[in-house]
């Protein structure tokens, strides 16, 4: 497996635990990670190798060289890449050169018009995905939305595709309680909204929420939106808070640990997702488990988990007026808010897979579709 998440190299991290659990499904799992400062691990069928980071080209070359040496030295049934991108291209070359079956994993809606329009980099990766995805022996995608786009736009056979989001243990989000200090800090606000994610504007579109708040507070002056996260566009959002005169109503806060975020959700009336594209949308299921209605653009799990006017609201991507109207509607109708929240909790209880054992079984089957 070829991966780009350096957290896999950190002992005890969720990413490492996930890989170690995957290793239990196979005789051997060899994972090569970009980054990680040369960390190497070998235990109970789990083998981890990492490249040292110098520049994007050399570390990918090192990944290719390591994968090639492993493929030469031993028999492998499948080579898997965690994206149909440059790492996916390396996996394709290894698979093609050594007669190994190829699995590609798709975590982002890479065929979205909004994705390919993000920058030259996203356009290049879109074109690369169009080349790689039809050539894979099997695909694991995180949403029905991505599956349908692969079938309709690239002609990929449905039999090759497994839909399986990243597993989440949502129990802490169901059972946590709000912290008294957070309740006290937010008690002056009449309607409280939260948005959580990386501060990457071309993907998350938090600017739309900041502009929306300038209109929202004309009707609800004591409303607040808290943006939780970090990323390259953080300063842009800080400037926009001043530009739109919403510094008292839009607050930016750093990332929180899962347990802390779970209790923090309980202090709010709604979660907002303004993304231009998503593969799935982990924060939506977290918030729903915590009993929050979700207002989101039509991306990721919208329609599959968050259903408009049933357990939340779904509006067109980039439609600021529709987003504002949906937020005001929930603000003005607390009974609707409660009904959506109750429906959201029920949805999460019914969602599959229910536990890690079910998830791992489906994960194993996603490799069996390669015919290995």
Protein Blocks (a to p, Z undefined) as FASTA:
>chain_A
ZZfbfklmpghiaklmmmmmmmmmpmbdcdddeejiopacdeehiacdddddfbfmlmmm
mmmmmmmmmmmmpccfbdcdebjbfklmmmmmmmmmnopacddddfbdfkbmklmmmpmm
lmmmmmmmmmmmmmpfbdcdfbfklmmmmmmmnopafklpccddddddfklmmmmccdfk
lmmmmmmpmbdcdddddddfklnommmmmmmmmmmmmmmmmbccddedddjklmmmmmmm
mmnopmmmpccdddddfklmmmmmmmpmbdcdfbfbdfkopmlmmmmmnopacddddehj
eojlmcghkloccddehilklmmmmmmmmmmmmmlmmmmmmmmmmmmmmpccfblklmmm
mmmmmmmmnoZZ
